[in-house]
Amino acid sequence: MRALGRVAGLGASLNASGSSLVATVFAIGRGRLYDSTPLNLASGFFLAGVSSLLLAELAARGDMSPVEAVR
């Protein structure tokens, strides 16, 4: 949010919209595979966990330089 400066409200709403879109796509994909067994639920949790670990690793490898304030 710091990089967005004066338009942080817009950035926050776009961030929330993107998060909701990804969650919806993931939920629709897992819901279409539902067959009344707990295997689908367990595999969904496993895939979500692996995805979050991979994304955290990618984020840790990113640019960690300080963000300059917008004037």
C-alpha positions as CSV (number, residue, x, y, z in Angstrom):
1,M,0.0,0.0,0.0
2,R,2.9,2.4,0.7
3,A,3.8,2.4,-3.0
4,L,0.3,3.6,-3.9
5,G,0.5,6.8,-1.8
6,R,-2.5,9.0,-2.3
7,V,-4.6,6.4,-4.0
8,A,-4.2,3.8,-1.2
9,G,-8.0,3.4,-0.9
10,L,-8.2,2.3,-4.6
11,G,-5.3,0.0,-4.1
12,A,-6.9,-1.6,-1.0
13,S,-10.2,-2.2,-2.9
14,L,-8.3,-3.7,-5.9
15,N,-6.3,-5.9,-3.6
16,A,-9.5,-7.2,-1.9
17,S,-11.2,-7.7,-5.3
18,G,-8.3,-9.7,-6.6
19,S,-8.3,-11.8,-3.5
20,S,-12.0,-12.5,-3.8
21,L,-11.6,-13.4,-7.5
22,V,-8.8,-15.9,-6.7
23,A,-10.8,-17.4,-3.9
24,T,-13.9,-17.7,-6.1
25,V,-12.0,-19.4,-8.9
26,F,-10.4,-21.9,-6.5
27,A,-13.8,-22.6,-4.8
28,I,-15.6,-23.2,-8.1
29,G,-12.8,-25.5,-9.2
30,R,-13.0,-27.5,-6.1
31,G,-16.8,-27.5,-5.9
32,R,-17.1,-28.9,-9.4
33,L,-15.0,-31.9,-8.3
34,Y,-17.2,-32.6,-5.2
35,D,-18.4,-36.2,-5.1
36,S,-19.7,-36.5,-1.5
37,T,-16.5,-37.8,-0.1
38,P,-14.0,-36.1,2.3
39,L,-11.1,-36.8,-0.1
40,N,-12.0,-33.7,-2.2
41,L,-12.0,-31.5,1.0
42,A,-8.6,-32.9,2.1
43,S,-7.1,-32.5,-1.4
44,G,-8.4,-28.9,-1.5
45,F,-6.7,-28.1,1.9
46,F,-3.5,-29.7,0.7
47,L,-3.5,-27.7,-2.6
48,A,-4.3,-24.5,-0.8
49,G,-1.4,-25.2,1.7
50,V,1.1,-26.0,-1.0
51,S,0.0,-23.0,-3.0
52,S,0.5,-20.7,0.0
53,L,3.9,-22.1,0.7
54,L,5.0,-21.6,-2.9
55,L,3.7,-18.0,-3.0
56,A,5.4,-17.2,0.3
57,E,8.7,-18.5,-1.1
58,L,8.2,-16.4,-4.2
59,A,7.5,-13.3,-2.1
60,A,10.6,-14.0,0.0
61,R,12.8,-14.0,-3.1
62,G,11.4,-10.6,-4.3
63,D,12.9,-7.2,-4.0
64,M,13.2,-6.2,-0.4
65,S,14.4,-2.6,-1.0
66,P,12.6,0.1,1.0
67,V,9.7,1.9,-0.6
68,E,10.1,5.7,-1.1
69,A,7.2,7.9,0.0
70,V,5.1,9.6,-2.7
71,R,5.0,13.4,-2.4
